[in-house]
Amino acid sequence: MPKHRIFTTKFAGIYPLYVQKAERKQRTKKEVDQIICWLTGYDQAGLQQQIEQGNDLETFFAQAPAINPNRSLIKGVVCGVRVEEIEDPLMQKIRYLDKLIDELAKGKAMENILRQ
């Protein structure tokens, strides 16, 4: 079975869309970066390196230093699908990130977004 198209999408192509979505709702690039780093374990330099290398989402998540163990606390619906019910681990990580960015754009407090 062929890979889902989103898996081969470049992270560098999606990242600016996350930032734009946040900035349209008066949130910041710094907050987007904080969310991505919380979920994946990248530091700012590692995140920037992933963008510059042009890695796809599959590689981006495969090279993530430490996927946050609290990700299982992320609940809700993205694109009509409950994130906690997604069976493919990579697709679930991608949707977790989508959900966190959605929460940021909806004005949730960072401590709630980061499940603290």
Phi and psi restraints in degrees (range 20) as a CNS / XPLOR table:
assign (resid 1 and name C) (resid 2 and name N)
       (resid 2 and name CA) (resid 2 and name C) 1.0 -68.2 20.0 2
assign (resid 2 and name N) (resid 2 and name CA)
       (resid 2 and name C) (resid 3 and name N) 1.0 154.4 20.0 2
assign (resid 2 and name C) (resid 3 and name N)
       (resid 3 and name CA) (resid 3 and name C) 1.0 -67.5 20.0 2
assign (resid 3 and name N) (resid 3 and name CA)
       (resid 3 and name C) (resid 4 and name N) 1.0 150.7 20.0 2
assign (resid 3 and name C) (resid 4 and name N)
       (resid 4 and name CA) (resid 4 and name C) 1.0 -63.6 20.0 2
assign (resid 4 and name N) (resid 4 and name CA)
       (resid 4 and name C) (resid 5 and name N) 1.0 142.8 20.0 2
assign (resid 4 and name C) (resid 5 and name N)
       (resid 5 and name CA) (resid 5 and name C) 1.0 -58.3 20.0 2
assign (resid 5 and name N) (resid 5 and name CA)
       (resid 5 and name C) (resid 6 and name N) 1.0 -34.4 20.0 2
assign (resid 5 and name C) (resid 6 and name N)
       (resid 6 and name CA) (resid 6 and name C) 1.0 -62.9 20.0 2
assign (resid 6 and name N) (resid 6 and name CA)
       (resid 6 and name C) (resid 7 and name N) 1.0 -30.1 20.0 2
assign (resid 6 and name C) (resid 7 and name N)
       (resid 7 and name CA) (resid 7 and name C) 1.0 -63.5 20.0 2
assign (resid 7 and name N) (resid 7 and name CA)
       (resid 7 and name C) (resid 8 and name N) 1.0 -32.2 20.0 2
assign (resid 7 and name C) (resid 8 and name N)
       (resid 8 and name CA) (resid 8 and name C) 1.0 -97.2 20.0 2
assign (resid 8 and name N) (resid 8 and name CA)
       (resid 8 and name C) (resid 9 and name N) 1.0 4.2 20.0 2
assign (resid 8 and name C) (resid 9 and name N)
       (resid 9 and name CA) (resid 9 and name C) 1.0 -73.9 20.0 2
assign (resid 9 and name N) (resid 9 and name CA)
       (resid 9 and name C) (resid 10 and name N) 1.0 136.8 20.0 2
assign (resid 9 and name C) (resid 10 and name N)
       (resid 10 and name CA) (resid 10 and name C) 1.0 -71.1 20.0 2
assign (resid 10 and name N) (resid 10 and name CA)
       (resid 10 and name C) (resid 11 and name N) 1.0 133.0 20.0 2
assign (resid 10 and name C) (resid 11 and name N)
       (resid 11 and name CA) (resid 11 and name C) 1.0 -58.6 20.0 2
assign (resid 11 and name N) (resid 11 and name CA)
       (resid 11 and name C) (resid 12 and name N) 1.0 -37.6 20.0 2
assign (resid 11 and name C) (resid 12 and name N)
       (resid 12 and name CA) (resid 12 and name C) 1.0 -63.0 20.0 2
assign (resid 12 and name N) (resid 12 and name CA)
       (resid 12 and name C) (resid 13 and name N) 1.0 -21.6 20.0 2
assign (resid 12 and name C) (resid 13 and name N)
       (resid 13 and name CA) (resid 13 and name C) 1.0 -82.8 20.0 2
assign (resid 13 and name N) (resid 13 and name CA)
       (resid 13 and name C) (resid 14 and name N) 1.0 -28.8 20.0 2
assign (resid 13 and name C) (resid 14 and name N)
       (resid 14 and name CA) (resid 14 and name C) 1.0 -89.2 20.0 2
assign (resid 14 and name N) (resid 14 and name CA)
       (resid 14 and name C) (resid 15 and name N) 1.0 -33.6 20.0 2
assign (resid 14 and name C) (resid 15 and name N)
       (resid 15 and name CA) (resid 15 and name C) 1.0 -53.4 20.0 2
assign (resid 15 and name N) (resid 15 and name CA)
       (resid 15 and name C) (resid 16 and name N) 1.0 -48.9 20.0 2
assign (resid 15 and name C) (resid 16 and name N)
       (resid 16 and name CA) (resid 16 and name C) 1.0 -62.1 20.0 2
assign (resid 16 and name N) (resid 16 and name CA)
       (resid 16 and name C) (resid 17 and name N) 1.0 -28.1 20.0 2
assign (resid 16 and name C) (resid 17 and name N)
       (resid 17 and name CA) (resid 17 and name C) 1.0 -69.1 20.0 2
assign (resid 17 and name N) (resid 17 and name CA)
       (resid 17 and name C) (resid 18 and name N) 1.0 -37.9 20.0 2
assign (resid 17 and name C) (resid 18 and name N)
       (resid 18 and name CA) (resid 18 and name C) 1.0 -61.9 20.0 2
assign (resid 18 and name N) (resid 18 and name CA)
       (resid 18 and name C) (resid 19 and name N) 1.0 -45.5 20.0 2
assign (resid 18 and name C) (resid 19 and name N)
       (resid 19 and name CA) (resid 19 and name C) 1.0 -63.3 20.0 2
assign (resid 19 and name N) (resid 19 and name CA)
       (resid 19 and name C) (resid 20 and name N) 1.0 -44.9 20.0 2
assign (resid 19 and name C) (resid 20 and name N)
       (resid 20 and name CA) (resid 20 and name C) 1.0 -60.8 20.0 2
assign (resid 20 and name N) (resid 20 and name CA)
       (resid 20 and name C) (resid 21 and name N) 1.0 -43.1 20.0 2
assign (resid 20 and name C) (resid 21 and name N)
       (resid 21 and name CA) (resid 21 and name C) 1.0 -60.1 20.0 2
assign (resid 21 and name N) (resid 21 and name CA)
       (resid 21 and name C) (resid 22 and name N) 1.0 -43.8 20.0 2
assign (resid 21 and name C) (resid 22 and name N)
       (resid 22 and name CA) (resid 22 and name C) 1.0 -66.3 20.0 2
assign (resid 22 and name N) (resid 22 and name CA)
       (resid 22 and name C) (resid 23 and name N) 1.0 -46.1 20.0 2
assign (resid 22 and name C) (resid 23 and name N)
       (resid 23 and name CA) (resid 23 and name C) 1.0 -66.7 20.0 2
assign (resid 23 and name N) (resid 23 and name CA)
       (resid 23 and name C) (resid 24 and name N) 1.0 -30.6 20.0 2
assign (resid 23 and name C) (resid 24 and name N)
       (resid 24 and name CA) (resid 24 and name C) 1.0 -62.2 20.0 2
assign (resid 24 and name N) (resid 24 and name CA)
       (resid 24 and name C) (resid 25 and name N) 1.0 -25.4 20.0 2
assign (resid 24 and name C) (resid 25 and name N)
       (resid 25 and name CA) (resid 25 and name C) 1.0 -106.1 20.0 2
assign (resid 25 and name N) (resid 25 and name CA)
       (resid 25 and name C) (resid 26 and name N) 1.0 25.3 20.0 2
assign (resid 25 and name C) (resid 26 and name N)
       (resid 26 and name CA) (resid 26 and name C) 1.0 61.0 20.0 2
assign (resid 26 and name N) (resid 26 and name CA)
       (resid 26 and name C) (resid 27 and name N) 1.0 31.6 20.0 2
assign (resid 26 and name C) (resid 27 and name N)
       (resid 27 and name CA) (resid 27 and name C) 1.0 -105.9 20.0 2
assign (resid 27 and name N) (resid 27 and name CA)
       (resid 27 and name C) (resid 28 and name N) 1.0 174.3 20.0 2
assign (resid 27 and name C) (resid 28 and name N)
       (resid 28 and name CA) (resid 28 and name C) 1.0 -118.8 20.0 2
assign (resid 28 and name N) (resid 28 and name CA)
       (resid 28 and name C) (resid 29 and name N) 1.0 161.6 20.0 2
assign (resid 28 and name C) (resid 29 and name N)
       (resid 29 and name CA) (resid 29 and name C) 1.0 -60.8 20.0 2
assign (resid 29 and name N) (resid 29 and name CA)
       (resid 29 and name C) (resid 30 and name N) 1.0 -37.6 20.0 2
assign (resid 29 and name C) (resid 30 and name N)
       (resid 30 and name CA) (resid 30 and name C) 1.0 -59.4 20.0 2
assign (resid 30 and name N) (resid 30 and name CA)
       (resid 30 and name C) (resid 31 and name N) 1.0 -39.7 20.0 2
assign (resid 30 and name C) (resid 31 and name N)
       (resid 31 and name CA) (resid 31 and name C) 1.0 -68.1 20.0 2
assign (resid 31 and name N) (resid 31 and name CA)
       (resid 31 and name C) (resid 32 and name N) 1.0 -39.0 20.0 2
assign (resid 31 and name C) (resid 32 and name N)
       (resid 32 and name CA) (resid 32 and name C) 1.0 -60.4 20.0 2
assign (resid 32 and name N) (resid 32 and name CA)
       (resid 32 and name C) (resid 33 and name N) 1.0 -46.9 20.0 2
assign (resid 32 and name C) (resid 33 and name N)
       (resid 33 and name CA) (resid 33 and name C) 1.0 -61.1 20.0 2
assign (resid 33 and name N) (resid 33 and name CA)
       (resid 33 and name C) (resid 34 and name N) 1.0 -40.7 20.0 2
assign (resid 33 and name C) (resid 34 and name N)
       (resid 34 and name CA) (resid 34 and name C) 1.0 -61.2 20.0 2
assign (resid 34 and name N) (resid 34 and name CA)
       (resid 34 and name C) (resid 35 and name N) 1.0 -41.9 20.0 2
assign (resid 34 and name C) (resid 35 and name N)
       (resid 35 and name CA) (resid 35 and name C) 1.0 -64.7 20.0 2
assign (resid 35 and name N) (resid 35 and name CA)
       (resid 35 and name C) (resid 36 and name N) 1.0 -47.5 20.0 2
assign (resid 35 and name C) (resid 36 and name N)
       (resid 36 and name CA) (resid 36 and name C) 1.0 -61.2 20.0 2
assign (resid 36 and name N) (resid 36 and name CA)
       (resid 36 and name C) (resid 37 and name N) 1.0 -44.1 20.0 2
assign (resid 36 and name C) (resid 37 and name N)
       (resid 37 and name CA) (resid 37 and name C) 1.0 -66.2 20.0 2
assign (resid 37 and name N) (resid 37 and name CA)
       (resid 37 and name C) (resid 38 and name N) 1.0 -37.7 20.0 2
assign (resid 37 and name C) (resid 38 and name N)
       (resid 38 and name CA) (resid 38 and name C) 1.0 -61.9 20.0 2
assign (resid 38 and name N) (resid 38 and name CA)
       (resid 38 and name C) (resid 39 and name N) 1.0 -44.9 20.0 2
assign (resid 38 and name C) (resid 39 and name N)
       (resid 39 and name CA) (resid 39 and name C) 1.0 -70.9 20.0 2
assign (resid 39 and name N) (resid 39 and name CA)
       (resid 39 and name C) (resid 40 and name N) 1.0 -38.8 20.0 2
assign (resid 39 and name C) (resid 40 and name N)
       (resid 40 and name CA) (resid 40 and name C) 1.0 -102.9 20.0 2
assign (resid 40 and name N) (resid 40 and name CA)
       (resid 40 and name C) (resid 41 and name N) 1.0 -21.8 20.0 2
assign (resid 40 and name C) (resid 41 and name N)
       (resid 41 and name CA) (resid 41 and name C) 1.0 88.2 20.0 2
assign (resid 41 and name N) (resid 41 and name CA)
       (resid 41 and name C) (resid 42 and name N) 1.0 -1.6 20.0 2
assign (resid 41 and name C) (resid 42 and name N)
       (resid 42 and name CA) (resid 42 and name C) 1.0 -66.6 20.0 2
assign (resid 42 and name N) (resid 42 and name CA)
       (resid 42 and name C) (resid 43 and name N) 1.0 148.0 20.0 2
assign (resid 42 and name C) (resid 43 and name N)
       (resid 43 and name CA) (resid 43 and name C) 1.0 -92.5 20.0 2
assign (resid 43 and name N) (resid 43 and name CA)
       (resid 43 and name C) (resid 44 and name N) 1.0 178.7 20.0 2
assign (resid 43 and name C) (resid 44 and name N)
       (resid 44 and name CA) (resid 44 and name C) 1.0 -60.5 20.0 2
assign (resid 44 and name N) (resid 44 and name CA)
       (resid 44 and name C) (resid 45 and name N) 1.0 -40.5 20.0 2
assign (resid 44 and name C) (resid 45 and name N)
       (resid 45 and name CA) (resid 45 and name C) 1.0 -66.3 20.0 2
assign (resid 45 and name N) (resid 45 and name CA)
       (resid 45 and name C) (resid 46 and name N) 1.0 -41.0 20.0 2
assign (resid 45 and name C) (resid 46 and name N)
       (resid 46 and name CA) (resid 46 and name C) 1.0 -65.5 20.0 2
assign (resid 46 and name N) (resid 46 and name CA)
       (resid 46 and name C) (resid 47 and name N) 1.0 -39.4 20.0 2
assign (resid 46 and name C) (resid 47 and name N)
       (resid 47 and name CA) (resid 47 and name C) 1.0 -63.1 20.0 2
assign (resid 47 and name N) (resid 47 and name CA)
       (resid 47 and name C) (resid 48 and name N) 1.0 -46.2 20.0 2
assign (resid 47 and name C) (resid 48 and name N)
       (resid 48 and name CA) (resid 48 and name C) 1.0 -62.5 20.0 2
assign (resid 48 and name N) (resid 48 and name CA)
       (resid 48 and name C) (resid 49 and name N) 1.0 -38.7 20.0 2
assign (resid 48 and name C) (resid 49 and name N)
       (resid 49 and name CA) (resid 49 and name C) 1.0 -63.2 20.0 2
assign (resid 49 and name N) (resid 49 and name CA)
       (resid 49 and name C) (resid 50 and name N) 1.0 -41.6 20.0 2
assign (resid 49 and name C) (resid 50 and name N)
       (resid 50 and name CA) (resid 50 and name C) 1.0 -61.0 20.0 2
assign (resid 50 and name N) (resid 50 and name CA)
       (resid 50 and name C) (resid 51 and name N) 1.0 -40.3 20.0 2
assign (resid 50 and name C) (resid 51 and name N)
       (resid 51 and name CA) (resid 51 and name C) 1.0 -65.3 20.0 2
assign (resid 51 and name N) (resid 51 and name CA)
       (resid 51 and name C) (resid 52 and name N) 1.0 -47.0 20.0 2
assign (resid 51 and name C) (resid 52 and name N)
       (resid 52 and name CA) (resid 52 and name C) 1.0 -65.9 20.0 2
assign (resid 52 and name N) (resid 52 and name CA)
       (resid 52 and name C) (resid 53 and name N) 1.0 -34.8 20.0 2
assign (resid 52 and name C) (resid 53 and name N)
       (resid 53 and name CA) (resid 53 and name C) 1.0 -74.3 20.0 2
assign (resid 53 and name N) (resid 53 and name CA)
       (resid 53 and name C) (resid 54 and name N) 1.0 -16.6 20.0 2
assign (resid 53 and name C) (resid 54 and name N)
       (resid 54 and name CA) (resid 54 and name C) 1.0 70.9 20.0 2
assign (resid 54 and name N) (resid 54 and name CA)
       (resid 54 and name C) (resid 55 and name N) 1.0 31.2 20.0 2
assign (resid 54 and name C) (resid 55 and name N)
       (resid 55 and name CA) (resid 55 and name C) 1.0 -68.5 20.0 2
assign (resid 55 and name N) (resid 55 and name CA)
       (resid 55 and name C) (resid 56 and name N) 1.0 148.0 20.0 2
assign (resid 55 and name C) (resid 56 and name N)
       (resid 56 and name CA) (resid 56 and name C) 1.0 -77.7 20.0 2
assign (resid 56 and name N) (resid 56 and name CA)
       (resid 56 and name C) (resid 57 and name N) 1.0 172.3 20.0 2
assign (resid 56 and name C) (resid 57 and name N)
       (resid 57 and name CA) (resid 57 and name C) 1.0 -63.5 20.0 2
assign (resid 57 and name N) (resid 57 and name CA)
       (resid 57 and name C) (resid 58 and name N) 1.0 -35.1 20.0 2
assign (resid 57 and name C) (resid 58 and name N)
       (resid 58 and name CA) (resid 58 and name C) 1.0 -61.6 20.0 2
assign (resid 58 and name N) (resid 58 and name CA)
       (resid 58 and name C) (resid 59 and name N) 1.0 -45.3 20.0 2
assign (resid 58 and name C) (resid 59 and name N)
       (resid 59 and name CA) (resid 59 and name C) 1.0 -69.3 20.0 2
assign (resid 59 and name N) (resid 59 and name CA)
       (resid 59 and name C) (resid 60 and name N) 1.0 -41.0 20.0 2
assign (resid 59 and name C) (resid 60 and name N)
       (resid 60 and name CA) (resid 60 and name C) 1.0 -54.7 20.0 2
assign (resid 60 and name N) (resid 60 and name CA)
       (resid 60 and name C) (resid 61 and name N) 1.0 -48.4 20.0 2
assign (resid 60 and name C) (resid 61 and name N)
       (resid 61 and name CA) (resid 61 and name C) 1.0 -76.7 20.0 2
assign (resid 61 and name N) (resid 61 and name CA)
       (resid 61 and name C) (resid 62 and name N) 1.0 -32.5 20.0 2
assign (resid 61 and name C) (resid 62 and name N)
       (resid 62 and name CA) (resid 62 and name C) 1.0 -65.2 20.0 2
assign (resid 62 and name N) (resid 62 and name CA)
       (resid 62 and name C) (resid 63 and name N) 1.0 -33.6 20.0 2
assign (resid 62 and name C) (resid 63 and name N)
       (resid 63 and name CA) (resid 63 and name C) 1.0 -91.7 20.0 2
assign (resid 63 and name N) (resid 63 and name CA)
       (resid 63 and name C) (resid 64 and name N) 1.0 -0.1 20.0 2
assign (resid 63 and name C) (resid 64 and name N)
       (resid 64 and name CA) (resid 64 and name C) 1.0 -59.2 20.0 2
assign (resid 64 and name N) (resid 64 and name CA)
       (resid 64 and name C) (resid 65 and name N) 1.0 129.5 20.0 2
assign (resid 64 and name C) (resid 65 and name N)
       (resid 65 and name CA) (resid 65 and name C) 1.0 -59.9 20.0 2
assign (resid 65 and name N) (resid 65 and name CA)
       (resid 65 and name C) (resid 66 and name N) 1.0 -40.6 20.0 2
assign (resid 65 and name C) (resid 66 and name N)
       (resid 66 and name CA) (resid 66 and name C) 1.0 -162.2 20.0 2
assign (resid 66 and name N) (resid 66 and name CA)
       (resid 66 and name C) (resid 67 and name N) 1.0 100.7 20.0 2
assign (resid 66 and name C) (resid 67 and name N)
       (resid 67 and name CA) (resid 67 and name C) 1.0 -64.9 20.0 2
assign (resid 67 and name N) (resid 67 and name CA)
       (resid 67 and name C) (resid 68 and name N) 1.0 130.7 20.0 2
assign (resid 67 and name C) (resid 68 and name N)
       (resid 68 and name CA) (resid 68 and name C) 1.0 -61.8 20.0 2
assign (resid 68 and name N) (resid 68 and name CA)
       (resid 68 and name C) (resid 69 and name N) 1.0 128.7 20.0 2
assign (resid 68 and name C) (resid 69 and name N)
       (resid 69 and name CA) (resid 69 and name C) 1.0 -65.6 20.0 2
assign (resid 69 and name N) (resid 69 and name CA)
       (resid 69 and name C) (resid 70 and name N) 1.0 -21.6 20.0 2
assign (resid 69 and name C) (resid 70 and name N)
       (resid 70 and name CA) (resid 70 and name C) 1.0 -80.1 20.0 2
assign (resid 70 and name N) (resid 70 and name CA)
       (resid 70 and name C) (resid 71 and name N) 1.0 3.7 20.0 2
assign (resid 70 and name C) (resid 71 and name N)
       (resid 71 and name CA) (resid 71 and name C) 1.0 -60.7 20.0 2
assign (resid 71 and name N) (resid 71 and name CA)
       (resid 71 and name C) (resid 72 and name N) 1.0 -26.1 20.0 2
assign (resid 71 and name C) (resid 72 and name N)
       (resid 72 and name CA) (resid 72 and name C) 1.0 -66.4 20.0 2
assign (resid 72 and name N) (resid 72 and name CA)
       (resid 72 and name C) (resid 73 and name N) 1.0 -14.0 20.0 2
assign (resid 72 and name C) (resid 73 and name N)
       (resid 73 and name CA) (resid 73 and name C) 1.0 -80.1 20.0 2
assign (resid 73 and name N) (resid 73 and name CA)
       (resid 73 and name C) (resid 74 and name N) 1.0 -9.8 20.0 2
assign (resid 73 and name C) (resid 74 and name N)
       (resid 74 and name CA) (resid 74 and name C) 1.0 -77.6 20.0 2
assign (resid 74 and name N) (resid 74 and name CA)
       (resid 74 and name C) (resid 75 and name N) 1.0 119.2 20.0 2
assign (resid 74 and name C) (resid 75 and name N)
       (resid 75 and name CA) (resid 75 and name C) 1.0 -128.2 20.0 2
assign (resid 75 and name N) (resid 75 and name CA)
       (resid 75 and name C) (resid 76 and name N) 1.0 157.5 20.0 2
assign (resid 75 and name C) (resid 76 and name N)
       (resid 76 and name CA) (resid 76 and name C) 1.0 130.8 20.0 2
assign (resid 76 and name N) (resid 76 and name CA)
       (resid 76 and name C) (resid 77 and name N) 1.0 -172.3 20.0 2
assign (resid 76 and name C) (resid 77 and name N)
       (resid 77 and name CA) (resid 77 and name C) 1.0 -114.2 20.0 2
assign (resid 77 and name N) (resid 77 and name CA)
       (resid 77 and name C) (resid 78 and name N) 1.0 133.6 20.0 2
assign (resid 77 and name C) (resid 78 and name N)
       (resid 78 and name CA) (resid 78 and name C) 1.0 -131.3 20.0 2
assign (resid 78 and name N) (resid 78 and name CA)
       (resid 78 and name C) (resid 79 and name N) 1.0 126.9 20.0 2
assign (resid 78 and name C) (resid 79 and name N)
       (resid 79 and name CA) (resid 79 and name C) 1.0 54.9 20.0 2
assign (resid 79 and name N) (resid 79 and name CA)
       (resid 79 and name C) (resid 80 and name N) 1.0 37.3 20.0 2
assign (resid 79 and name C) (resid 80 and name N)
       (resid 80 and name CA) (resid 80 and name C) 1.0 76.8 20.0 2
assign (resid 80 and name N) (resid 80 and name CA)
       (resid 80 and name C) (resid 81 and name N) 1.0 8.7 20.0 2
assign (resid 80 and name C) (resid 81 and name N)
       (resid 81 and name CA) (resid 81 and name C) 1.0 -123.8 20.0 2
assign (resid 81 and name N) (resid 81 and name CA)
       (resid 81 and name C) (resid 82 and name N) 1.0 135.5 20.0 2
assign (resid 81 and name C) (resid 82 and name N)
       (resid 82 and name CA) (resid 82 and name C) 1.0 -72.0 20.0 2
assign (resid 82 and name N) (resid 82 and name CA)
       (resid 82 and name C) (resid 83 and name N) 1.0 124.2 20.0 2
assign (resid 82 and name C) (resid 83 and name N)
       (resid 83 and name CA) (resid 83 and name C) 1.0 -63.3 20.0 2
assign (resid 83 and name N) (resid 83 and name CA)
       (resid 83 and name C) (resid 84 and name N) 1.0 -32.3 20.0 2
assign (resid 83 and name C) (resid 84 and name N)
       (resid 84 and name CA) (resid 84 and name C) 1.0 -73.3 20.0 2
assign (resid 84 and name N) (resid 84 and name CA)
       (resid 84 and name C) (resid 85 and name N) 1.0 -11.9 20.0 2
assign (resid 84 and name C) (resid 85 and name N)
       (resid 85 and name CA) (resid 85 and name C) 1.0 -103.4 20.0 2
assign (resid 85 and name N) (resid 85 and name CA)
       (resid 85 and name C) (resid 86 and name N) 1.0 -1.1 20.0 2
assign (resid 85 and name C) (resid 86 and name N)
       (resid 86 and name CA) (resid 86 and name C) 1.0 -70.7 20.0 2
assign (resid 86 and name N) (resid 86 and name CA)
       (resid 86 and name C) (resid 87 and name N) 1.0 128.0 20.0 2
assign (resid 86 and name C) (resid 87 and name N)
       (resid 87 and name CA) (resid 87 and name C) 1.0 -84.2 20.0 2
assign (resid 87 and name N) (resid 87 and name CA)
       (resid 87 and name C) (resid 88 and name N) 1.0 -37.3 20.0 2
assign (resid 87 and name C) (resid 88 and name N)
       (resid 88 and name CA) (resid 88 and name C) 1.0 -72.6 20.0 2
assign (resid 88 and name N) (resid 88 and name CA)
       (resid 88 and name C) (resid 89 and name N) 1.0 120.6 20.0 2
assign (resid 88 and name C) (resid 89 and name N)
       (resid 89 and name CA) (resid 89 and name C) 1.0 -60.0 20.0 2
assign (resid 89 and name N) (resid 89 and name CA)
       (resid 89 and name C) (resid 90 and name N) 1.0 -38.7 20.0 2
assign (resid 89 and name C) (resid 90 and name N)
       (resid 90 and name CA) (resid 90 and name C) 1.0 -68.5 20.0 2
assign (resid 90 and name N) (resid 90 and name CA)
       (resid 90 and name C) (resid 91 and name N) 1.0 -45.7 20.0 2
assign (resid 90 and name C) (resid 91 and name N)
       (resid 91 and name CA) (resid 91 and name C) 1.0 -61.0 20.0 2
assign (resid 91 and name N) (resid 91 and name CA)
       (resid 91 and name C) (resid 92 and name N) 1.0 -37.9 20.0 2
assign (resid 91 and name C) (resid 92 and name N)
       (resid 92 and name CA) (resid 92 and name C) 1.0 -63.9 20.0 2
assign (resid 92 and name N) (resid 92 and name CA)
       (resid 92 and name C) (resid 93 and name N) 1.0 -42.3 20.0 2
assign (resid 92 and name C) (resid 93 and name N)
       (resid 93 and name CA) (resid 93 and name C) 1.0 -62.7 20.0 2
assign (resid 93 and name N) (resid 93 and name CA)
       (resid 93 and name C) (resid 94 and name N) 1.0 -42.3 20.0 2
assign (resid 93 and name C) (resid 94 and name N)
       (resid 94 and name CA) (resid 94 and name C) 1.0 -61.9 20.0 2
assign (resid 94 and name N) (resid 94 and name CA)
       (resid 94 and name C) (resid 95 and name N) 1.0 -44.4 20.0 2
assign (resid 94 and name C) (resid 95 and name N)
       (resid 95 and name CA) (resid 95 and name C) 1.0 -70.7 20.0 2
assign (resid 95 and name N) (resid 95 and name CA)
       (resid 95 and name C) (resid 96 and name N) 1.0 -31.6 20.0 2
assign (resid 95 and name C) (resid 96 and name N)
       (resid 96 and name CA) (resid 96 and name C) 1.0 -58.4 20.0 2
assign (resid 96 and name N) (resid 96 and name CA)
       (resid 96 and name C) (resid 97 and name N) 1.0 -47.2 20.0 2
assign (resid 96 and name C) (resid 97 and name N)
       (resid 97 and name CA) (resid 97 and name C) 1.0 -62.6 20.0 2
assign (resid 97 and name N) (resid 97 and name CA)
       (resid 97 and name C) (resid 98 and name N) 1.0 -43.8 20.0 2
assign (resid 97 and name C) (resid 98 and name N)
       (resid 98 and name CA) (resid 98 and name C) 1.0 -57.6 20.0 2
assign (resid 98 and name N) (resid 98 and name CA)
       (resid 98 and name C) (resid 99 and name N) 1.0 -44.7 20.0 2
assign (resid 98 and name C) (resid 99 and name N)
       (resid 99 and name CA) (resid 99 and name C) 1.0 -62.9 20.0 2
assign (resid 99 and name N) (resid 99 and name CA)
       (resid 99 and name C) (resid 100 and name N) 1.0 -43.2 20.0 2
assign (resid 99 and name C) (resid 100 and name N)
       (resid 100 and name CA) (resid 100 and name C) 1.0 -63.2 20.0 2
assign (resid 100 and name N) (resid 100 and name CA)
       (resid 100 and name C) (resid 101 and name N) 1.0 -41.7 20.0 2
assign (resid 100 and name C) (resid 101 and name N)
       (resid 101 and name CA) (resid 101 and name C) 1.0 -67.0 20.0 2
assign (resid 101 and name N) (resid 101 and name CA)
       (resid 101 and name C) (resid 102 and name N) 1.0 -38.2 20.0 2
assign (resid 101 and name C) (resid 102 and name N)
       (resid 102 and name CA) (resid 102 and name C) 1.0 -59.1 20.0 2
assign (resid 102 and name N) (resid 102 and name CA)
       (resid 102 and name C) (resid 103 and name N) 1.0 -44.8 20.0 2
assign (resid 102 and name C) (resid 103 and name N)
       (resid 103 and name CA) (resid 103 and name C) 1.0 -62.4 20.0 2
assign (resid 103 and name N) (resid 103 and name CA)
       (resid 103 and name C) (resid 104 and name N) 1.0 -40.3 20.0 2
assign (resid 103 and name C) (resid 104 and name N)
       (resid 104 and name CA) (resid 104 and name C) 1.0 -60.3 20.0 2
assign (resid 104 and name N) (resid 104 and name CA)
       (resid 104 and name C) (resid 105 and name N) 1.0 -47.8 20.0 2
assign (resid 104 and name C) (resid 105 and name N)
       (resid 105 and name CA) (resid 105 and name C) 1.0 -66.1 20.0 2
assign (resid 105 and name N) (resid 105 and name CA)
       (resid 105 and name C) (resid 106 and name N) 1.0 -24.9 20.0 2
assign (resid 105 and name C) (resid 106 and name N)
       (resid 106 and name CA) (resid 106 and name C) 1.0 -85.3 20.0 2
assign (resid 106 and name N) (resid 106 and name CA)
       (resid 106 and name C) (resid 107 and name N) 1.0 0.1 20.0 2
assign (resid 106 and name C) (resid 107 and name N)
       (resid 107 and name CA) (resid 107 and name C) 1.0 92.6 20.0 2
assign (resid 107 and name N) (resid 107 and name CA)
       (resid 107 and name C) (resid 108 and name N) 1.0 10.4 20.0 2
assign (resid 107 and name C) (resid 108 and name N)
       (resid 108 and name CA) (resid 108 and name C) 1.0 -64.2 20.0 2
assign (resid 108 and name N) (resid 108 and name CA)
       (resid 108 and name C) (resid 109 and name N) 1.0 150.4 20.0 2
assign (resid 108 and name C) (resid 109 and name N)
       (resid 109 and name CA) (resid 109 and name C) 1.0 -69.3 20.0 2
assign (resid 109 and name N) (resid 109 and name CA)
       (resid 109 and name C) (resid 110 and name N) 1.0 145.2 20.0 2
assign (resid 109 and name C) (resid 110 and name N)
       (resid 110 and name CA) (resid 110 and name C) 1.0 -59.2 20.0 2
assign (resid 110 and name N) (resid 110 and name CA)
       (resid 110 and name C) (resid 111 and name N) 1.0 -39.0 20.0 2
assign (resid 110 and name C) (resid 111 and name N)
       (resid 111 and name CA) (resid 111 and name C) 1.0 -64.1 20.0 2
assign (resid 111 and name N) (resid 111 and name CA)
       (resid 111 and name C) (resid 112 and name N) 1.0 -29.9 20.0 2
assign (resid 111 and name C) (resid 112 and name N)
       (resid 112 and name CA) (resid 112 and name C) 1.0 -75.5 20.0 2
assign (resid 112 and name N) (resid 112 and name CA)
       (resid 112 and name C) (resid 113 and name N) 1.0 -41.4 20.0 2
assign (resid 112 and name C) (resid 113 and name N)
       (resid 113 and name CA) (resid 113 and name C) 1.0 -61.1 20.0 2
assign (resid 113 and name N) (resid 113 and name CA)
       (resid 113 and name C) (resid 114 and name N) 1.0 -42.0 20.0 2
assign (resid 113 and name C) (resid 114 and name N)
       (resid 114 and name CA) (resid 114 and name C) 1.0 -86.6 20.0 2
assign (resid 114 and name N) (resid 114 and name CA)
       (resid 114 and name C) (resid 115 and name N) 1.0 12.4 20.0 2
assign (resid 114 and name C) (resid 115 and name N)
       (resid 115 and name CA) (resid 115 and name C) 1.0 52.0 20.0 2
assign (resid 115 and name N) (resid 115 and name CA)
       (resid 115 and name C) (resid 116 and name N) 1.0 49.7 20.0 2
